Amino acid sequence: MKLLSSTVNTDVLKGALIINEHGAEFRCSGLGLNIAAARMSNQLEIVVQMQEYDGEGELMDGTVEVPLNNLKDWTIQLQNYD
């Protein structure tokens, strides 16, 4: 995928394949705001909501929320729906 600018609409993240530094794969289901963190630091924390794939390639039940700042060594593959 060729990015034409350094910003993307957050809608394109939904459905993206996310791979952590250990090779575990996740499917992005959305973005959220951690307001509990905001009470402590006076800053909103953006979290990526995702579902993990099991060893057989099936999405597991439930979602995981990971702070966006913690995805430094992860890769995100945006899906092309053209």
Residue, then its C-alpha position, 0 to 999 in steps of 0.5 A: m500500500k502506498l500512503l500519499s500522506s503521513t496521516v490516515n483516517t482512523d476508519v482505515l485502521k478497522g480491520a487492519l492486521i496487527i502483528n506484535e514483536h513476538g509474531a502474534e496476530f490481531r485484527c483491529s476492531g477500533l480505537g478507544l479512549n482510556i478516560a481512567a488514565a486521563r484522571m491520573s495524568n490529565q491526558l487522554e490515552i488512545v487505545v487500539q481495540m483488537q481481537e487475537y488470532d488463535g493458533e489455527g487462524e481463528l479470531m478468539d472471543g473478546t477484545v484486548e485494548v493496548p495503548l497506542n504508544n505501546l505499539k512501537d515495535w508492532t507492524i500494522q498492515l492496512q487492508n485495501y478494500d478498493 
